[in-house]
Structures are given as structure tokens and as C-alpha cells.
């Protein structure tokens, strides 16, 4: 993957991660674990797949691990994956 494509996918992943974490721990806890994949467009207009996953970091009811993976269709392995943890004590 060239640098321009990687940068575009990373920008899309960062934007999606902010949105994925925006709900906060309290709103996400009742539906964790959960995941979804949907199609959309990167900041540069590239068709991409967005994958969001919410899972317990260590044990149910604790911190929530939020994973976002953005990739071009048919290029899952070449995507960008970002991870953030939502601490329970900051809910």
C-alpha cells in the first residue's frame, strides 16, 4: 500500500474511532460485546469498509476496548486498525 492510501485510511480510522468512543462507557456497556461492519468513504473519497468492535478489555463490566479497522474492499489485511480503551472509572 502506498503512503497516500495508508494516510487516507488512517485519517478515516481516526475519525471513526473518535465517533466510536464518543458515546462513552455508560452508553456502550449494555451492548458490549458488539461489532459491526459497514461501507462508506474515506476523507479522500475512496470506497472503504469500516469495522467497529466493542469488547471487554479484561472482564465483563470493566474497561471497554474499542477497535476500528478501515480497509479497502478486498484488501482486509492492508487496512488500518486503531484501538482505544474506555475506562469504567471515567464513565
PDB file of N, CA, C and O in Angstrom:
ATOM      1  N   UNK A   1       0.848  -1.169   0.000  1.00  0.00           N
ATOM      2  CA  UNK A   1       0.000   0.000   0.000  1.00  0.00           C
ATOM      3  C   UNK A   1       0.892   1.231   0.000  1.00  0.00           C
ATOM      4  O   UNK A   1       1.856   1.307   0.762  1.00  0.00           O
ATOM      5  N   UNK A   2       0.572   2.189  -0.851  1.00  0.00           N
ATOM      6  CA  UNK A   2       1.403   3.384  -0.888  1.00  0.00           C
ATOM      7  C   UNK A   2       1.045   4.316   0.274  1.00  0.00           C
ATOM      8  O   UNK A   2       0.008   4.152   0.916  1.00  0.00           O
ATOM      9  N   UNK A   3       1.907   5.285   0.530  1.00  0.00           N
ATOM     10  CA  UNK A   3       1.762   6.178   1.686  1.00  0.00           C
ATOM     11  C   UNK A   3       0.484   7.001   1.623  1.00  0.00           C
ATOM     12  O   UNK A   3      -0.138   7.234   2.660  1.00  0.00           O
ATOM     13  N   UNK A   4       0.077   7.445   0.453  1.00  0.00           N
ATOM     14  CA  UNK A   4      -1.136   8.259   0.328  1.00  0.00           C
ATOM     15  C   UNK A   4      -2.377   7.452   0.709  1.00  0.00           C
ATOM     16  O   UNK A   4      -3.268   7.963   1.387  1.00  0.00           O
ATOM     17  N   UNK A   5      -2.433   6.207   0.276  1.00  0.00           N
ATOM     18  CA  UNK A   5      -3.565   5.342   0.627  1.00  0.00           C
ATOM     19  C   UNK A   5      -3.566   5.080   2.129  1.00  0.00           C
ATOM     20  O   UNK A   5      -4.609   5.177   2.776  1.00  0.00           O
ATOM     21  N   UNK A   6      -2.406   4.750   2.686  1.00  0.00           N
ATOM     22  CA  UNK A   6      -2.305   4.499   4.127  1.00  0.00           C
ATOM     23  C   UNK A   6      -2.752   5.720   4.925  1.00  0.00           C
ATOM     24  O   UNK A   6      -3.514   5.589   5.882  1.00  0.00           O
ATOM     25  N   UNK A   7      -2.287   6.896   4.541  1.00  0.00           N
ATOM     26  CA  UNK A   7      -2.659   8.131   5.248  1.00  0.00           C
ATOM     27  C   UNK A   7      -4.165   8.372   5.174  1.00  0.00           C
ATOM     28  O   UNK A   7      -4.772   8.811   6.151  1.00  0.00           O
ATOM     29  N   UNK A   8      -4.760   8.091   4.034  1.00  0.00           N
ATOM     30  CA  UNK A   8      -6.197   8.269   3.864  1.00  0.00           C
ATOM     31  C   UNK A   8      -6.966   7.292   4.752  1.00  0.00           C
ATOM     32  O   UNK A   8      -7.924   7.683   5.421  1.00  0.00           O
ATOM     33  N   UNK A   9      -6.554   6.030   4.762  1.00  0.00           N
ATOM     34  CA  UNK A   9      -7.211   5.029   5.607  1.00  0.00           C
ATOM     35  C   UNK A   9      -7.032   5.366   7.088  1.00  0.00           C
ATOM     36  O   UNK A   9      -7.957   5.191   7.882  1.00  0.00           O
ATOM     37  N   UNK A  10      -5.857   5.844   7.456  1.00  0.00           N
ATOM     38  CA  UNK A  10      -5.606   6.210   8.851  1.00  0.00           C
ATOM     39  C   UNK A  10      -6.478   7.393   9.267  1.00  0.00           C
ATOM     40  O   UNK A  10      -7.004   7.410  10.380  1.00  0.00           O
ATOM     41  N   UNK A  11      -6.634   8.370   8.394  1.00  0.00           N
ATOM     42  CA  UNK A  11      -7.497   9.518   8.708  1.00  0.00           C
ATOM     43  C   UNK A  11      -8.943   9.063   8.901  1.00  0.00           C
ATOM     44  O   UNK A  11      -9.631   9.531   9.809  1.00  0.00           O
ATOM     45  N   UNK A  12      -9.395   8.156   8.050  1.00  0.00           N
ATOM     46  CA  UNK A  12     -10.755   7.621   8.188  1.00  0.00           C
ATOM     47  C   UNK A  12     -10.894   6.844   9.500  1.00  0.00           C
ATOM     48  O   UNK A  12     -11.908   6.960  10.188  1.00  0.00           O
ATOM     49  N   UNK A  13      -9.883   6.061   9.843  1.00  0.00           N
ATOM     50  CA  UNK A  13      -9.921   5.271  11.077  1.00  0.00           C
ATOM     51  C   UNK A  13      -9.910   6.175  12.310  1.00  0.00           C
ATOM     52  O   UNK A  13     -10.632   5.909  13.271  1.00  0.00           O
ATOM     53  N   UNK A  14      -9.114   7.222  12.298  1.00  0.00           N
ATOM     54  CA  UNK A  14      -9.078   8.156  13.436  1.00  0.00           C
ATOM     55  C   UNK A  14     -10.430   8.846  13.635  1.00  0.00           C
ATOM     56  O   UNK A  14     -10.915   8.971  14.759  1.00  0.00           O
ATOM     57  N   UNK A  15     -11.023   9.285  12.541  1.00  0.00           N
ATOM     58  CA  UNK A  15     -12.331   9.925  12.619  1.00  0.00           C
ATOM     59  C   UNK A  15     -13.382   8.950  13.160  1.00  0.00           C
ATOM     60  O   UNK A  15     -14.200   9.315  14.005  1.00  0.00           O
ATOM     61  N   UNK A  16     -13.352   7.726  12.674  1.00  0.00           N
ATOM     62  CA  UNK A  16     -14.314   6.723  13.118  1.00  0.00           C
ATOM     63  C   UNK A  16     -14.091   6.349  14.584  1.00  0.00           C
ATOM     64  O   UNK A  16     -15.053   6.112  15.315  1.00  0.00           O
ATOM     65  N   UNK A  17     -12.831   6.296  15.016  1.00  0.00           N
ATOM     66  CA  UNK A  17     -12.539   5.960  16.410  1.00  0.00           C
ATOM     67  C   UNK A  17     -13.081   7.033  17.351  1.00  0.00           C
ATOM     68  O   UNK A  17     -13.626   6.713  18.407  1.00  0.00           O
ATOM     69  N   UNK A  18     -12.935   8.282  16.981  1.00  0.00           N
ATOM     70  CA  UNK A  18     -13.488   9.377  17.800  1.00  0.00           C
ATOM     71  C   UNK A  18     -14.996   9.195  17.936  1.00  0.00           C
ATOM     72  O   UNK A  18     -15.542   9.307  19.034  1.00  0.00           O
ATOM     73  N   UNK A  19     -15.667   8.914  16.821  1.00  0.00           N
ATOM     74  CA  UNK A  19     -17.111   8.712  16.864  1.00  0.00           C
ATOM     75  C   UNK A  19     -17.481   7.468  17.661  1.00  0.00           C
ATOM     76  O   UNK A  19     -18.471   7.466  18.392  1.00  0.00           O
ATOM     77  N   UNK A  20     -16.687   6.414  17.521  1.00  0.00           N
ATOM     78  CA  UNK A  20     -16.969   5.171  18.228  1.00  0.00           C
ATOM     79  C   UNK A  20     -16.858   5.337  19.742  1.00  0.00           C
ATOM     80  O   UNK A  20     -17.590   4.696  20.495  1.00  0.00           O
ATOM     81  N   UNK A  21     -15.953   6.186  20.179  1.00  0.00           N
ATOM     82  CA  UNK A  21     -15.739   6.396  21.616  1.00  0.00           C
ATOM     83  C   UNK A  21     -16.624   7.499  22.183  1.00  0.00           C
ATOM     84  O   UNK A  21     -16.744   7.633  23.400  1.00  0.00           O
ATOM     85  N   UNK A  22     -17.237   8.280  21.321  1.00  0.00           N
ATOM     86  CA  UNK A  22     -17.993   9.452  21.747  1.00  0.00           C
ATOM     87  C   UNK A  22     -19.176   9.122  22.651  1.00  0.00           C
ATOM     88  O   UNK A  22     -19.551   9.941  23.490  1.00  0.00           O
ATOM     89  N   UNK A  23     -19.760   7.965  22.501  1.00  0.00           N
ATOM     90  CA  UNK A  23     -20.900   7.590  23.337  1.00  0.00           C
ATOM     91  C   UNK A  23     -20.513   7.417  24.800  1.00  0.00           C
ATOM     92  O   UNK A  23     -21.326   7.657  25.692  1.00  0.00           O
ATOM     93  N   UNK A  24     -19.289   7.005  25.047  1.00  0.00           N
ATOM     94  CA  UNK A  24     -18.818   6.821  26.410  1.00  0.00           C
ATOM     95  C   UNK A  24     -19.165   5.451  26.978  1.00  0.00           C
ATOM     96  O   UNK A  24     -19.962   4.701  26.415  1.00  0.00           O
ATOM     97  N   UNK A  25     -18.544   5.153  28.107  1.00  0.00           N
ATOM     98  CA  UNK A  25     -18.649   3.838  28.729  1.00  0.00           C
ATOM     99  C   UNK A  25     -20.092   3.491  29.105  1.00  0.00           C
ATOM    100  O   UNK A  25     -20.557   2.391  28.808  1.00  0.00           O
ATOM    101  N   UNK A  26     -20.795   4.406  29.749  1.00  0.00           N
ATOM    102  CA  UNK A  26     -22.170   4.119  30.217  1.00  0.00           C
ATOM    103  C   UNK A  26     -23.102   3.703  29.094  1.00  0.00           C
ATOM    104  O   UNK A  26     -23.876   2.759  29.251  1.00  0.00           O
ATOM    105  N   UNK A  27     -23.041   4.380  27.984  1.00  0.00           N
ATOM    106  CA  UNK A  27     -23.921   4.057  26.866  1.00  0.00           C
ATOM    107  C   UNK A  27     -23.509   2.762  26.167  1.00  0.00           C
ATOM    108  O   UNK A  27     -24.359   2.043  25.642  1.00  0.00           O
ATOM    109  N   UNK A  28     -22.207   2.462  26.160  1.00  0.00           N
ATOM    110  CA  UNK A  28     -21.714   1.281  25.444  1.00  0.00           C
ATOM    111  C   UNK A  28     -21.771   0.003  26.269  1.00  0.00           C
ATOM    112  O   UNK A  28     -21.894  -1.082  25.702  1.00  0.00           O
ATOM    113  N   UNK A  29     -21.687   0.101  27.583  1.00  0.00           N
ATOM    114  CA  UNK A  29     -21.634  -1.090  28.435  1.00  0.00           C
ATOM    115  C   UNK A  29     -22.804  -2.056  28.206  1.00  0.00           C
ATOM    116  O   UNK A  29     -22.570  -3.262  28.130  1.00  0.00           O
ATOM    117  N   UNK A  30     -24.053  -1.579  28.091  1.00  0.00           N
ATOM    118  CA  UNK A  30     -25.158  -2.525  27.904  1.00  0.00           C
ATOM    119  C   UNK A  30     -25.112  -3.315  26.596  1.00  0.00           C
ATOM    120  O   UNK A  30     -25.703  -4.392  26.509  1.00  0.00           O
ATOM    121  N   UNK A  31     -24.424  -2.802  25.585  1.00  0.00           N
ATOM    122  CA  UNK A  31     -24.393  -3.514  24.296  1.00  0.00           C
ATOM    123  C   UNK A  31     -23.031  -4.150  24.002  1.00  0.00           C
ATOM    124  O   UNK A  31     -22.798  -4.631  22.893  1.00  0.00           O
ATOM    125  N   UNK A  32     -22.140  -4.155  24.985  1.00  0.00           N
ATOM    126  CA  UNK A  32     -20.826  -4.785  24.811  1.00  0.00           C
ATOM    127  C   UNK A  32     -20.927  -6.239  25.242  1.00  0.00           C
ATOM    128  O   UNK A  32     -21.504  -6.495  26.299  1.00  0.00           O
ATOM    129  N   UNK A  33     -20.413  -7.201  24.506  1.00  0.00           N
ATOM    130  CA  UNK A  33     -19.639  -7.091  23.266  1.00  0.00           C
ATOM    131  C   UNK A  33     -20.555  -6.892  22.055  1.00  0.00           C
ATOM    132  O   UNK A  33     -21.692  -7.362  22.019  1.00  0.00           O
ATOM    133  N   UNK A  34     -20.015  -6.179  21.072  1.00  0.00           N
ATOM    134  CA  UNK A  34     -20.773  -5.879  19.859  1.00  0.00           C
ATOM    135  C   UNK A  34     -19.797  -5.499  18.760  1.00  0.00           C
ATOM    136  O   UNK A  34     -18.707  -4.996  19.030  1.00  0.00           O
ATOM    137  N   UNK A  35     -20.191  -5.739  17.539  1.00  0.00           N
ATOM    138  CA  UNK A  35     -19.372  -5.337  16.399  1.00  0.00           C
ATOM    139  C   UNK A  35     -20.234  -5.130  15.174  1.00  0.00           C
ATOM    140  O   UNK A  35     -21.344  -5.655  15.086  1.00  0.00           O
ATOM    141  N   UNK A  36     -19.718  -4.360  14.227  1.00  0.00           N
ATOM    142  CA  UNK A  36     -20.466  -4.062  13.022  1.00  0.00           C
ATOM    143  C   UNK A  36     -19.477  -3.691  11.917  1.00  0.00           C
ATOM    144  O   UNK A  36     -18.406  -3.143  12.181  1.00  0.00           O
ATOM    145  N   UNK A  37     -19.852  -3.997  10.695  1.00  0.00           N
ATOM    146  CA  UNK A  37     -19.064  -3.589   9.526  1.00  0.00           C
ATOM    147  C   UNK A  37     -20.007  -2.915   8.543  1.00  0.00           C
ATOM    148  O   UNK A  37     -21.103  -3.410   8.282  1.00  0.00           O
ATOM    149  N   UNK A  38     -19.576  -1.792   8.002  1.00  0.00           N
ATOM    150  CA  UNK A  38     -20.394  -1.084   7.034  1.00  0.00           C
ATOM    151  C   UNK A  38     -19.493  -0.419   6.007  1.00  0.00           C
ATOM    152  O   UNK A  38     -18.303  -0.211   6.247  1.00  0.00           O
ATOM    153  N   UNK A  39     -20.071  -0.089   4.866  1.00  0.00           N
ATOM    154  CA  UNK A  39     -19.322   0.550   3.788  1.00  0.00           C
ATOM    155  C   UNK A  39     -19.518   2.056   3.826  1.00  0.00           C
ATOM    156  O   UNK A  39     -20.577   2.552   4.211  1.00  0.00           O
ATOM    157  N   UNK A  40     -18.482   2.772   3.422  1.00  0.00           N
ATOM    158  CA  UNK A  40     -18.548   4.228   3.382  1.00  0.00           C
ATOM    159  C   UNK A  40     -17.413   4.755   2.526  1.00  0.00           C
ATOM    160  O   UNK A  40     -16.892   4.060   1.654  1.00  0.00           O
ATOM    161  N   UNK A  41     -17.039   6.005   2.795  1.00  0.00           N
ATOM    162  CA  UNK A  41     -15.984   6.642   2.010  1.00  0.00           C
ATOM    163  C   UNK A  41     -14.953   7.272   2.933  1.00  0.00           C
ATOM    164  O   UNK A  41     -15.288   7.795   3.996  1.00  0.00           O
ATOM    165  N   UNK A  42     -13.703   7.216   2.516  1.00  0.00           N
ATOM    166  CA  UNK A  42     -12.600   7.834   3.248  1.00  0.00           C
ATOM    167  C   UNK A  42     -12.636   9.347   3.029  1.00  0.00           C
ATOM    168  O   UNK A  42     -13.401   9.830   2.194  1.00  0.00           O
ATOM    169  N   UNK A  43     -11.818  10.098   3.768  1.00  0.00           N
ATOM    170  CA  UNK A  43     -11.766  11.547   3.547  1.00  0.00           C
ATOM    171  C   UNK A  43     -11.410  11.939   2.102  1.00  0.00           C
ATOM    172  O   UNK A  43     -11.806  13.005   1.631  1.00  0.00           O
ATOM    173  N   UNK A  44     -10.670  11.079   1.411  1.00  0.00           N
ATOM    174  CA  UNK A  44     -10.303  11.358   0.020  1.00  0.00           C
ATOM    175  C   UNK A  44     -11.306  10.789  -0.987  1.00  0.00           C
ATOM    176  O   UNK A  44     -11.073  10.840  -2.195  1.00  0.00           O
ATOM    177  N   UNK A  45     -12.426  10.246  -0.486  1.00  0.00           N
ATOM    178  CA  UNK A  45     -13.466   9.723  -1.368  1.00  0.00           C
ATOM    179  C   UNK A  45     -13.275   8.288  -1.800  1.00  0.00           C
ATOM    180  O   UNK A  45     -13.984   7.812  -2.686  1.00  0.00           O
ATOM    181  N   UNK A  46     -12.331   7.583  -1.193  1.00  0.00           N
ATOM    182  CA  UNK A  46     -12.052   6.191  -1.522  1.00  0.00           C
ATOM    183  C   UNK A  46     -13.138   5.300  -0.892  1.00  0.00           C
ATOM    184  O   UNK A  46     -13.432   5.464   0.292  1.00  0.00           O
ATOM    185  N   UNK A  47     -13.739   4.368  -1.641  1.00  0.00           N
ATOM    186  CA  UNK A  47     -14.693   3.441  -1.024  1.00  0.00           C
ATOM    187  C   UNK A  47     -13.954   2.520  -0.053  1.00  0.00           C
ATOM    188  O   UNK A  47     -12.950   1.905  -0.412  1.00  0.00           O
ATOM    189  N   UNK A  48     -14.458   2.431   1.177  1.00  0.00           N
ATOM    190  CA  UNK A  48     -13.809   1.627   2.207  1.00  0.00           C
ATOM    191  C   UNK A  48     -14.857   0.905   3.044  1.00  0.00           C
ATOM    192  O   UNK A  48     -16.048   1.210   2.986  1.00  0.00           O
ATOM    193  N   UNK A  49     -14.382  -0.053   3.816  1.00  0.00           N
ATOM    194  CA  UNK A  49     -15.197  -0.746   4.811  1.00  0.00           C
ATOM    195  C   UNK A  49     -14.742  -0.282   6.186  1.00  0.00           C
ATOM    196  O   UNK A  49     -13.546  -0.185   6.462  1.00  0.00           O
ATOM    197  N   UNK A  50     -15.703   0.001   7.033  1.00  0.00           N
ATOM    198  CA  UNK A  50     -15.446   0.382   8.414  1.00  0.00           C
ATOM    199  C   UNK A  50     -15.898  -0.763   9.302  1.00  0.00           C
ATOM    200  O   UNK A  50     -17.031  -1.234   9.193  1.00  0.00           O
ATOM    201  N   UNK A  51     -15.022  -1.204  10.169  1.00  0.00           N
ATOM    202  CA  UNK A  51     -15.370  -2.256  11.122  1.00  0.00           C
ATOM    203  C   UNK A  51     -15.180  -1.688  12.526  1.00  0.00           C
ATOM    204  O   UNK A  51     -14.107  -1.186  12.861  1.00  0.00           O
ATOM    205  N   UNK A  52     -16.223  -1.772  13.339  1.00  0.00           N
ATOM    206  CA  UNK A  52     -16.172  -1.323  14.735  1.00  0.00           C
ATOM    207  C   UNK A  52     -16.416  -2.511  15.639  1.00  0.00           C
ATOM    208  O   UNK A  52     -17.310  -3.318  15.384  1.00  0.00           O
ATOM    209  N   UNK A  53     -15.632  -2.621  16.685  1.00  0.00           N
ATOM    210  CA  UNK A  53     -15.830  -3.675  17.681  1.00  0.00           C
ATOM    211  C   UNK A  53     -15.715  -3.094  19.078  1.00  0.00           C
ATOM    212  O   UNK A  53     -14.795  -2.335  19.379  1.00  0.00           O
ATOM    213  N   UNK A  54     -16.656  -3.460  19.916  1.00  0.00           N
ATOM    214  CA  UNK A  54     -16.635  -3.102  21.331  1.00  0.00           C
ATOM    215  C   UNK A  54     -16.546  -4.409  22.102  1.00  0.00           C
ATOM    216  O   UNK A  54     -17.381  -5.294  21.920  1.00  0.00           O
ATOM    217  N   UNK A  55     -15.544  -4.538  22.959  1.00  0.00           N
ATOM    218  CA  UNK A  55     -15.398  -5.762  23.752  1.00  0.00           C
ATOM    219  C   UNK A  55     -14.825  -5.402  25.119  1.00  0.00           C
ATOM    220  O   UNK A  55     -14.223  -4.343  25.300  1.00  0.00           O
ATOM    221  N   UNK A  56     -15.019  -6.279  26.048  1.00  0.00           N
ATOM    222  CA  UNK A  56     -14.465  -6.059  27.387  1.00  0.00           C
ATOM    223  C   UNK A  56     -12.962  -6.231  27.324  1.00  0.00           C
ATOM    224  O   UNK A  56     -12.465  -7.181  26.719  1.00  0.00           O
ATOM    225  N   UNK A  57     -12.234  -5.314  27.947  1.00  0.00           N
ATOM    226  CA  UNK A  57     -10.766  -5.364  27.936  1.00  0.00           C
ATOM    227  C   UNK A  57     -10.254  -6.581  28.692  1.00  0.00           C
ATOM    228  O   UNK A  57      -9.462  -7.359  28.160  1.00  0.00           O
ATOM    229  N   UNK A  58     -10.703  -6.745  29.926  1.00  0.00           N
ATOM    230  CA  UNK A  58     -10.237  -7.888  30.729  1.00  0.00           C
ATOM    231  C   UNK A  58     -11.390  -8.765  31.196  1.00  0.00           C
ATOM    232  O   UNK A  58     -11.347  -9.985  31.044  1.00  0.00           O
ATOM    233  N   UNK A  59     -12.420  -8.144  31.764  1.00  0.00           N
ATOM    234  CA  UNK A  59     -13.547  -8.898  32.290  1.00  0.00           C
ATOM    235  C   UNK A  59     -14.828  -8.116  32.037  1.00  0.00           C
ATOM    236  O   UNK A  59     -14.817  -6.887  31.977  1.00  0.00           O
ATOM    237  N   UNK A  60     -15.925  -8.839  31.892  1.00  0.00           N
ATOM    238  CA  UNK A  60     -17.225  -8.195  31.678  1.00  0.00           C
ATOM    239  C   UNK A  60     -17.502  -7.188  32.785  1.00  0.00           C
ATOM    240  O   UNK A  60     -17.313  -7.470  33.969  1.00  0.00           O
ATOM    241  N   UNK A  61     -17.952  -6.013  32.376  1.00  0.00           N
ATOM    242  CA  UNK A  61     -18.252  -4.957  33.330  1.00  0.00           C
ATOM    243  C   UNK A  61     -17.094  -4.021  33.612  1.00  0.00           C
ATOM    244  O   UNK A  61     -17.249  -3.040  34.340  1.00  0.00           O
ATOM    245  N   UNK A  62     -15.930  -4.315  33.041  1.00  0.00           N
ATOM    246  CA  UNK A  62     -14.748  -3.473  33.255  1.00  0.00           C
ATOM    247  C   UNK A  62     -14.548  -2.488  32.112  1.00  0.00           C
ATOM    248  O   UNK A  62     -15.512  -2.018  31.507  1.00  0.00           O
ATOM    249  N   UNK A  63     -13.300  -2.185  31.827  1.00  0.00           N
ATOM    250  CA  UNK A  63     -12.968  -1.265  30.740  1.00  0.00           C
ATOM    251  C   UNK A  63     -13.432  -1.850  29.400  1.00  0.00           C
ATOM    252  O   UNK A  63     -13.469  -3.067  29.217  1.00  0.00           O
ATOM    253  N   UNK A  64     -13.780  -0.967  28.481  1.00  0.00           N
ATOM    254  CA  UNK A  64     -14.231  -1.394  27.159  1.00  0.00           C
ATOM    255  C   UNK A  64     -13.142  -1.086  26.134  1.00  0.00           C
ATOM    256  O   UNK A  64     -12.654   0.041  26.042  1.00  0.00           O
ATOM    257  N   UNK A  65     -12.776  -2.103  25.375  1.00  0.00           N
ATOM    258  CA  UNK A  65     -11.801  -1.965  24.290  1.00  0.00           C
ATOM    259  C   UNK A  65     -12.579  -1.643  23.013  1.00  0.00           C
ATOM    260  O   UNK A  65     -13.481  -2.386  22.628  1.00  0.00           O
ATOM    261  N   UNK A  66     -12.229  -0.545  22.367  1.00  0.00           N
ATOM    262  CA  UNK A  66     -12.876  -0.126  21.127  1.00  0.00           C
ATOM    263  C   UNK A  66     -11.857  -0.285  20.007  1.00  0.00           C
ATOM    264  O   UNK A  66     -10.777   0.304  20.048  1.00  0.00           O
ATOM    265  N   UNK A  67     -12.207  -1.082  19.011  1.00  0.00           N
ATOM    266  CA  UNK A  67     -11.334  -1.297  17.865  1.00  0.00           C
ATOM    267  C   UNK A  67     -12.029  -0.794  16.606  1.00  0.00           C
ATOM    268  O   UNK A  67     -13.216  -1.048  16.395  1.00  0.00           O
ATOM    269  N   UNK A  68     -11.289  -0.087  15.782  1.00  0.00           N
ATOM    270  CA  UNK A  68     -11.782   0.366  14.482  1.00  0.00           C
ATOM    271  C   UNK A  68     -10.787  -0.102  13.428  1.00  0.00           C
ATOM    272  O   UNK A  68      -9.578   0.091  13.562  1.00  0.00           O
ATOM    273  N   UNK A  69     -11.311  -0.714  12.390  1.00  0.00           N
ATOM    274  CA  UNK A  69     -10.485  -1.193  11.287  1.00  0.00           C
ATOM    275  C   UNK A  69     -11.081  -0.631  10.006  1.00  0.00           C
ATOM    276  O   UNK A  69     -12.265  -0.830   9.730  1.00  0.00           O
ATOM    277  N   UNK A  70     -10.274   0.063   9.227  1.00  0.00           N
ATOM    278  CA  UNK A  70     -10.730   0.634   7.957  1.00  0.00           C
ATOM    279  C   UNK A  70      -9.864   0.034   6.852  1.00  0.00           C
ATOM    280  O   UNK A  70      -8.636   0.034   6.933  1.00  0.00           O
ATOM    281  N   UNK A  71     -10.536  -0.477   5.817  1.00  0.00           N
ATOM    282  CA  UNK A  71      -9.803  -1.124   4.734  1.00  0.00           C
ATOM    283  C   UNK A  71     -10.580  -0.982   3.433  1.00  0.00           C
ATOM    284  O   UNK A  71     -11.796  -0.793   3.427  1.00  0.00           O
ATOM    285  N   UNK A  72      -9.845  -1.077   2.340  1.00  0.00           N
ATOM    286  CA  UNK A  72     -10.477  -1.082   1.026  1.00  0.00           C
ATOM    287  C   UNK A  72     -11.132  -2.442   0.810  1.00  0.00           C
ATOM    288  O   UNK A  72     -10.594  -3.460   1.247  1.00  0.00           O
ATOM    289  N   UNK A  73     -12.295  -2.475   0.136  1.00  0.00           N
ATOM    290  CA  UNK A  73     -12.905  -3.774  -0.150  1.00  0.00           C
ATOM    291  C   UNK A  73     -11.892  -4.711  -0.826  1.00  0.00           C
ATOM    292  O   UNK A  73     -11.122  -4.293  -1.691  1.00  0.00           O
ATOM    293  N   UNK A  74     -11.910  -5.937  -0.428  1.00  0.00           N
ATOM    294  CA  UNK A  74     -10.999  -6.975  -0.929  1.00  0.00           C
ATOM    295  C   UNK A  74      -9.562  -6.786  -0.482  1.00  0.00           C
ATOM    296  O   UNK A  74      -8.667  -7.446  -1.009  1.00  0.00           O
ATOM    297  N   UNK A  75      -9.313  -5.893   0.488  1.00  0.00           N
ATOM    298  CA  UNK A  75      -7.940  -5.680   0.973  1.00  0.00           C
ATOM    299  C   UNK A  75      -7.932  -5.595   2.496  1.00  0.00           C
ATOM    300  O   UNK A  75      -7.310  -4.699   3.067  1.00  0.00           O
ATOM    301  N   UNK A  76      -8.619  -6.520   3.150  1.00  0.00           N
ATOM    302  CA  UNK A  76      -8.757  -6.532   4.609  1.00  0.00           C
ATOM    303  C   UNK A  76      -7.409  -6.445   5.325  1.00  0.00           C
ATOM    304  O   UNK A  76      -7.253  -5.671   6.269  1.00  0.00           O
ATOM    305  N   UNK A  77      -6.450  -7.228   4.880  1.00  0.00           N
ATOM    306  CA  UNK A  77      -5.146  -7.287   5.540  1.00  0.00           C
ATOM    307  C   UNK A  77      -4.361  -5.984   5.418  1.00  0.00           C
ATOM    308  O   UNK A  77      -3.476  -5.720   6.232  1.00  0.00           O
ATOM    309  N   UNK A  78      -4.669  -5.176   4.423  1.00  0.00           N
ATOM    310  CA  UNK A  78      -3.912  -3.950   4.180  1.00  0.00           C
ATOM    311  C   UNK A  78      -4.564  -2.721   4.812  1.00  0.00           C
ATOM    312  O   UNK A  78      -4.202  -1.590   4.488  1.00  0.00           O
ATOM    313  N   UNK A  79      -5.505  -2.935   5.693  1.00  0.00           N
ATOM    314  CA  UNK A  79      -6.193  -1.810   6.307  1.00  0.00           C
ATOM    315  C   UNK A  79      -5.438  -1.224   7.488  1.00  0.00           C
ATOM    316  O   UNK A  79      -4.318  -1.628   7.799  1.00  0.00           O
ATOM    317  N   UNK A  80      -6.081  -0.261   8.137  1.00  0.00           N
ATOM    318  CA  UNK A  80      -5.526   0.399   9.320  1.00  0.00           C
ATOM    319  C   UNK A  80      -6.435   0.075  10.495  1.00  0.00           C
ATOM    320  O   UNK A  80      -7.650   0.258  10.420  1.00  0.00           O
ATOM    321  N   UNK A  81      -5.838  -0.410  11.584  1.00  0.00           N
ATOM    322  CA  UNK A  81      -6.584  -0.750  12.799  1.00  0.00           C
ATOM    323  C   UNK A  81      -6.101   0.142  13.934  1.00  0.00           C
ATOM    324  O   UNK A  81      -4.902   0.236  14.200  1.00  0.00           O
ATOM    325  N   UNK A  82      -7.052   0.797  14.600  1.00  0.00           N
ATOM    326  CA  UNK A  82      -6.753   1.635  15.763  1.00  0.00           C
ATOM    327  C   UNK A  82      -7.549   1.119  16.957  1.00  0.00           C
ATOM    328  O   UNK A  82      -8.646   0.583  16.802  1.00  0.00           O
ATOM    329  N   UNK A  83      -6.983   1.287  18.145  1.00  0.00           N
ATOM    330  CA  UNK A  83      -7.604   0.772  19.368  1.00  0.00           C
ATOM    331  C   UNK A  83      -7.582   1.858  20.435  1.00  0.00           C
ATOM    332  O   UNK A  83      -6.612   2.603  20.568  1.00  0.00           O
ATOM    333  N   UNK A  84      -8.665   1.930  21.185  1.00  0.00           N
ATOM    334  CA  UNK A  84      -8.774   2.852  22.318  1.00  0.00           C
ATOM    335  C   UNK A  84      -9.469   2.100  23.443  1.00  0.00           C
ATOM    336  O   UNK A  84     -10.296   1.225  23.190  1.00  0.00           O
ATOM    337  N   UNK A  85      -9.135   2.437  24.681  1.00  0.00           N
ATOM    338  CA  UNK A  85      -9.791   1.822  25.829  1.00  0.00           C
ATOM    339  C   UNK A  85     -10.598   2.878  26.562  1.00  0.00           C
ATOM    340  O   UNK A  85     -10.094   3.953  26.889  1.00  0.00           O
ATOM    341  N   UNK A  86     -11.876   2.548  26.819  1.00  0.00           N
ATOM    342  CA  UNK A  86     -12.737   3.422  27.604  1.00  0.00           C
ATOM    343  C   UNK A  86     -12.750   2.891  29.035  1.00  0.00           C
ATOM    344  O   UNK A  86     -13.349   1.848  29.300  1.00  0.00           O
ATOM    345  N   UNK A  87     -12.099   3.594  29.960  1.00  0.00           N
ATOM    346  CA  UNK A  87     -12.040   3.123  31.338  1.00  0.00           C
ATOM    347  C   UNK A  87     -13.398   3.246  32.030  1.00  0.00           C
ATOM    348  O   UNK A  87     -14.105   4.242  31.872  1.00  0.00           O
ATOM    349  N   UNK A  88     -13.743   2.222  32.794  1.00  0.00           N
ATOM    350  CA  UNK A  88     -15.008   2.224  33.518  1.00  0.00           C
ATOM    351  C   UNK A  88     -15.053   3.383  34.519  1.00  0.00           C
ATOM    352  O   UNK A  88     -16.102   4.006  34.684  1.00  0.00           O
ATOM    353  N   UNK A  89     -13.969   3.673  35.170  1.00  0.00           N
ATOM    354  CA  UNK A  89     -13.966   4.699  36.219  1.00  0.00           C
ATOM    355  C   UNK A  89     -14.073   6.116  35.683  1.00  0.00           C
ATOM    356  O   UNK A  89     -14.154   7.056  36.472  1.00  0.00           O
ATOM    357  N   UNK A  90     -14.076   6.302  34.368  1.00  0.00           N
ATOM    358  CA  UNK A  90     -14.255   7.636  33.786  1.00  0.00           C
ATOM    359  C   UNK A  90     -15.582   7.736  33.060  1.00  0.00           C
ATOM    360  O   UNK A  90     -15.740   8.555  32.155  1.00  0.00           O
ATOM    361  N   UNK A  91     -16.539   6.902  33.454  1.00  0.00           N
ATOM    362  CA  UNK A  91     -17.828   6.860  32.746  1.00  0.00           C
ATOM    363  C   UNK A  91     -18.703   8.028  33.053  1.00  0.00           C
ATOM    364  O   UNK A  91     -19.813   8.122  32.529  1.00  0.00           O
TER     365      UNK A  91
END
